Every structure is written in C-alpha cells, then in structure tokens.
Amino acid sequence: MTLFPSPVPLPASVADTLALLDQGDYVADEALATVLFLAMRLGRPLLLEGEAGVGKTEIAKVLAKTLGRRLIRLQCYEGLDQAQALYDWNYARQMLEIRLAEASGEAGEAGARERLSEDLFSERFLLRRPLLDAISPDPAGAPVLLIDEIDRADEPFEAFLLELLADFQVTIPEIGTIRAETPPIVIVTSNRTREIHDALKRRCLYRWIDYPDAAREVAIIRRKTPAVAEAMAAQIVGFVQRMRAQDLFKAPGVAETLDWANALVQLDAVDLDPGLIDGSMGVLLKYQDDIARMTGAETARLLAETRADMAARSHETRPA
C-alpha cells in the first residue's frame, strides 16, 4: 500500500480531484469528481446513495489515504444512539474517583463535594465517540468522517445529526458547545433501504452512484486486479452486467465483481466456461434462490450472449 504525506492540501480543481482519486486507485467519472470537489471546497457533507457494493464507502477510504487524514468511521445500525455515536461518560472512572474521595474524607466537605461534582463531568471523564472525535482539534488536520449506511439507523438519529452536519458543533449539557475549528470532510452513505429525511438531505450535497458502464468496470478490474488479462476482464464484466439485468434478489455489485476476478485468478482461469462460473457462483451471489436461478442453463445462456457481444464488438473495431 502506498503511503501519502500527512496532511496534503485539498484539490484545487475538478481535474485535481480526479487525479487524487486516481492516485488512490479509484476509477471515477467527472460528475462524481465534481460533486466531491464542491463538497470539500464548500465544506459541506456529501450524501452518496446507491446499491450496495458500488464504491460509496471506498471514496471516504481513498480520500483519507490520499489526503493523509485520519478516517473516522461511524457504522450505522438500528438502535444507534447518542452515547454510541457522540459521547459517553466514563462511569467506571467516575465511581473510582468517588471512592477515592470517600476514602480520603474529602467527600464529606461541602466545598469538596461541589468540586468533585464539577470534576466528574469534565472532559477528563469524557469518552469521545466517532462524531465528537471528528470535530475535535487534530494536529494532523481535519479528518475524514464516514457516516456509513445512514439508512440502517433509526429516523430519530437523523434528527440528532442535523446540528452536527449544519454547524459542525454539538452541545454537551455538562460542558457546553464544542465546535470544530476546521470542519471534517464528511461522507454519508446510504443503500436506500429507506428514504432519508429531507432535512438531512438539505444539509448535504448529493450524488447517486450507479453501477459503472462496461468500460469503466473493466478499468476498475484492471486497476485493482492487474493479474487479470484485459480480454478476461471484458468477459467477466460482460457476464456480470448481464446478470445484473436479471430479476435477482440482490444483484452483484462492483465489490463482488472484484472478488470474483480475484477468485478466478486463484483458480488459474484464463477463459470463462459454464462449469467454472457455476462452481464460483457463491462469490457473486449471496442468496440461494438467486444461485439456483442462475446456474446451469441460465449460466450457459448468459455466457453465450457475452461471447457473441464481444465477437460483434471485435468485428466492428477490426480494420477493413
């Protein structure tokens, strides 16, 4: 893995943003680079929606790596609350402090009790969770904050996020308002298992990330798995893209395409055949009903269509 200096300046243009993503081995189009550049330039969160496995989370990882910033990741899930996302108090240390005060006799003095009460809810006993950590001063520069799969969290958690995403500040009753000196770079992702509230969307720039076209997906495989020959990469992408057009419970994403390409390298495959595809189908599909539907005759049909399409393209590009 390439190491980058820490930190480096933010990109000064869309072209620089494309180059930055390319430096991190992320194959992006200009539209994505544009909205990402604007999010960093304007200091606004970026909400990325799309199917699972299309590279939303990877963008935050690449930015952290290429910009030399810390990556702070908040993985969302049902029941996520403020204590797990923002801050909590170190109750074990607080109890120990009370016991020590009692043992020394200080807890019985009125003035000492007041000082102890104030001290127990000071920053010394504060446990910083990802959101608070992201807006705290950092000598390495503002971090990249990834709020991953926000659609998995409950709707009240979205409301809790509004102050943070609008003003990059949070209020802790016992301490007061903590405000970021330099706003973090915020990437929010959603697989759209439910609709995100308009109030949250208004605070973000937005981009839908779709499955890449064939040329870009081949480029992704060649970048991430250079051991795969270009002709083989074209076969893999042609087959996977036809599979996505089928009525599946969960179509394979780019992540599954890359996993399959790596698996085929391990199997020393240089050409696709129905038996090889059926044997490795569990890398692409993760639901038994989908696997049962796609194996056998359906695999042979999609592979035949892929080869016919590649032959037609080859004929079109062949010089007269």
C-alpha positions in Angstrom: 0.0 0.0 0.0 1.3 3.4 -0.9 1.8 5.9 2.0 1.0 9.5 1.5 2.3 12.6 3.3 0.2 13.8 6.2 -1.7 16.0 5.5 -1.7 17.3 1.9 -3.7 20.3 0.6 -7.2 19.8 -0.7 -7.6 19.6 -4.5 -7.8 23.0 -6.2 -10.0 21.8 -9.2 -12.1 19.0 -10.5 -9.1 17.8 -12.5 -7.1 17.6 -9.3 -9.9 15.7 -7.6 -9.9 13.2 -10.4 -6.1 12.8 -10.1 -6.4 12.4 -6.4 -8.9 9.6 -6.7 -6.8 8.0 -9.5 -3.8 8.2 -7.1 -5.8 6.1 -4.7 -6.8 3.6 -7.4 -10.4 4.8 -7.5 -11.7 4.9 -11.1 -14.2 7.8 -11.0 -16.1 9.8 -13.6 -16.1 13.6 -13.9 -19.5 14.0 -12.4 -18.5 12.3 -9.2 -15.2 14.2 -9.0 -17.1 17.5 -9.5 -19.5 17.0 -6.6 -16.7 15.7 -4.4 -14.6 18.7 -5.2 -17.5 21.0 -4.4 -18.2 19.2 -1.1 -14.6 19.8 0.0 -14.4 23.3 -1.3 -17.7 24.4 0.3 -17.2 22.5 3.5 -20.5 20.6 3.0 -21.2 16.9 3.8 -21.7 14.7 0.8 -24.5 12.1 0.7 -23.8 9.2 -1.6 -26.7 6.9 -2.4 -26.6 3.7 -4.5 -26.8 0.0 -4.4 -24.5 -1.9 -2.0 -21.1 -2.6 -3.4 -20.8 0.2 -5.9 -17.9 2.0 -4.1 -19.5 4.6 -1.8 -17.6 3.7 1.3 -14.4 3.3 -0.7 -14.5 7.0 -1.6 -14.0 8.0 2.1 -11.2 5.5 2.5 -9.4 6.8 -0.6 -9.7 10.4 0.5 -8.3 9.6 3.9 -5.4 7.8 2.3 -4.5 10.2 -0.4 -5.0 13.4 1.8 -3.1 11.9 4.7 -6.1 12.3 7.1 -7.5 10.1 9.8 -10.5 8.1 8.7 -13.2 8.1 11.4 -16.0 5.7 10.6 -19.4 5.5 12.2 -21.1 2.4 11.1 -24.9 2.9 11.5 -27.3 0.3 12.7 -30.8 0.0 14.1 -30.8 1.3 17.7 -27.7 3.5 17.3 -27.9 6.4 19.8 -26.0 9.4 21.1 -24.0 7.5 23.7 -22.6 5.2 21.0 -22.2 7.9 18.2 -21.3 11.1 20.0 -20.0 10.7 23.6 -20.5 8.9 26.9 -19.2 9.3 30.4 -16.5 7.0 31.8 -18.7 5.7 34.7 -16.1 3.3 35.9 -13.5 6.1 36.4 -16.2 8.4 37.9 -17.0 5.7 40.5 -13.3 5.2 41.3 -12.9 9.0 41.8 -15.9 9.0 44.2 -14.4 6.0 46.1 -11.0 7.8 46.4 -12.7 11.0 47.6 -14.7 9.0 50.2 -11.5 7.2 51.4 -9.7 10.5 51.8 -12.5 12.1 53.7 -12.9 14.8 51.1 -16.4 13.7 50.1 -17.8 14.9 53.4 -16.7 18.5 53.0 -19.3 20.8 51.3 -16.8 22.6 49.0 -15.1 19.4 48.1 -18.3 17.8 47.2 -19.1 20.6 44.8 -15.7 20.5 43.2 -16.0 16.7 42.9 -19.4 17.0 41.2 -18.0 19.5 38.7 -14.9 17.4 38.0 -16.8 14.2 37.4 -18.5 15.8 34.4 -15.4 17.4 32.9 -13.6 16.5 29.8 -11.3 14.3 31.8 -14.1 11.7 32.1 -15.5 12.2 28.6 -15.4 9.3 26.2 -15.3 10.6 22.7 -17.2 8.6 20.2 -16.7 9.0 16.4 -18.8 12.1 15.9 -17.2 14.1 18.8 -13.8 12.8 17.8 -14.3 14.1 14.2 -14.9 17.7 15.4 -12.1 17.8 18.0 -8.8 19.5 17.2 -6.4 17.3 15.4 -2.7 18.2 14.7 -2.8 16.0 11.5 -5.6 18.2 10.1 -9.4 17.7 9.9 -10.2 14.0 9.5 -12.5 12.3 7.0 -15.7 11.4 8.8 -17.6 8.4 7.2 -21.2 8.0 8.4 -21.8 4.7 6.7 -25.2 3.3 5.8 -27.3 6.0 7.5 -30.4 4.3 6.2 -29.8 1.5 8.7 -30.1 3.9 11.6 -33.5 5.0 13.1 -35.1 8.2 11.9 -34.6 10.0 15.3 -30.8 9.5 14.8 -31.1 11.6 11.6 -32.6 14.4 13.6 -29.8 14.2 16.1 -27.3 14.6 13.2 -28.8 17.9 12.0 -26.8 20.2 14.3 -23.6 18.4 13.6 -23.9 18.4 9.8 -25.2 22.0 9.7 -22.8 23.8 12.0 -20.2 21.1 12.8 -20.9 21.6 16.5 -22.5 19.6 19.3 -23.9 20.6 22.7 -23.0 18.6 25.8 -25.2 19.9 28.7 -22.5 19.4 31.4 -19.7 21.1 29.3 -21.3 23.3 26.7 -21.0 23.6 22.9 -18.0 22.0 21.2 -17.3 23.5 17.7 -14.9 22.2 15.1 -12.0 24.6 14.4 -11.8 23.1 10.9 -14.8 21.1 9.7 -14.1 17.4 8.8 -14.6 16.1 5.3 -17.9 14.3 5.8 -19.1 11.4 3.6 -22.6 10.0 4.3 -23.6 6.8 2.6 -27.0 5.1 2.1 -28.0 1.9 0.3 -31.6 3.4 0.2 -33.2 0.6 2.2 -35.4 3.5 3.4 -35.9 7.1 2.3 -33.6 9.7 4.0 -35.4 12.7 5.5 -35.4 15.9 3.5 -33.9 17.9 6.5 -30.8 15.8 6.3 -30.5 15.9 2.6 -30.7 19.7 2.6 -27.6 19.9 4.6 -25.6 17.7 2.2 -24.6 17.8 -1.4 -25.9 14.7 -3.2 -24.7 12.1 -5.7 -26.3 8.8 -6.8 -23.6 6.2 -7.6 -24.8 3.7 -10.1 -23.2 0.6 -11.4 -20.4 1.6 -13.8 -20.6 1.1 -17.5 -18.7 -1.8 -19.1 -15.6 0.2 -20.0 -15.2 1.7 -16.5 -15.8 -1.6 -14.8 -13.1 -3.2 -16.9 -10.8 -0.4 -15.9 -11.6 -1.0 -12.3 -10.7 -4.7 -12.6 -7.5 -3.9 -14.4 -6.5 -1.4 -11.7 -7.5 -3.5 -8.7 -6.6 -6.9 -10.1 -3.8 -6.4 -12.7 -3.2 -10.2 -12.9 -6.5 -10.4 -14.9 -5.9 -10.0 -18.7 -7.9 -7.4 -20.5 -9.8 -9.9 -22.6 -10.7 -11.9 -19.4 -11.7 -8.7 -17.6 -14.1 -7.9 -20.5 -15.6 -11.4 -20.3 -16.1 -11.0 -16.5 -17.7 -7.6 -16.8 -19.9 -8.7 -19.8 -21.2 -11.7 -17.8 -21.8 -9.7 -14.6 -23.6 -6.9 -16.3 -26.0 -9.3 -18.0 -26.5 -11.0 -14.6 -27.5 -7.6 -13.1 -30.2 -7.2 -15.7 -31.9 -10.4 -14.4 -34.6 -10.4 -11.7 -32.4 -11.2 -8.8 -33.0 -10.5 -5.1 -29.5 -9.0 -4.8 -27.5 -8.2 -8.0 -23.7 -8.4 -7.7 -22.0 -5.0 -7.1 -18.6 -3.9 -8.2 -17.2 -5.3 -4.9 -18.5 -8.8 -6.0 -17.1 -8.3 -9.5 -13.6 -7.7 -7.9 -14.0 -10.6 -5.6 -14.9 -12.8 -8.5 -12.0 -11.6 -10.6 -9.6 -12.3 -7.7 -11.2 -15.8 -7.2 -10.7 -16.6 -10.9 -7.0 -15.6 -10.6 -6.7 -18.1 -7.8 -8.3 -20.7 -9.9 -5.8 -20.0 -12.8 -8.7 -19.3 -15.1 -7.9 -17.7 -18.5 -11.3 -18.1 -20.0 -14.9 -18.4 -18.7 -16.9 -21.6 -19.1 -20.2 -22.7 -17.6 -18.7 -25.1 -15.1 -16.2 -22.6 -13.8 -18.9 -20.0 -13.4 -21.3 -22.4 -11.6 -18.6 -23.5 -9.2 -17.7 -20.0 -8.2 -21.2 -18.5 -8.3 -21.1 -18.1 -4.5 -18.6 -15.3 -4.9 -21.0 -13.3 -7.0 -24.4 -14.1 -5.4 -25.2 -14.4 -1.7 -28.8 -15.8 -1.8 -29.6 -19.4 -2.6 -32.7 -18.5 -4.7 -30.5 -16.3 -6.9 -27.8 -19.0 -7.2 -30.4 -21.7 -8.1 -31.9 -19.5 -10.7 -28.6 -18.5 -12.4 -26.8 -21.9 -12.5 -27.0 -24.4 -15.3 -28.7 -23.5 -18.5 -29.0 -19.8 -17.5 -25.3 -19.5 -16.9 -24.7 -21.1 -20.4 -27.1 -18.6 -22.0 -25.6 -15.5 -20.4 -22.1 -16.7 -21.3 -23.1 -17.3 -24.9 -24.6 -13.8 -25.1 -21.5 -12.3 -23.6 -19.2 -14.1 -26.1 -21.5 -13.1 -29.0 -21.4 -9.5 -28.0 -17.7 -9.5 -27.6 -17.3 -11.1 -31.0 -19.5 -8.4 -32.6 -17.6 -5.6 -30.9 -14.3 -7.1 -32.1 -15.7 -7.3 -35.7 -16.8 -3.7 -35.6 -13.4 -2.4 -34.4 -11.4 -4.6 -36.8 -9.9 -2.5 -39.6 -11.3 -3.1 -43.1 
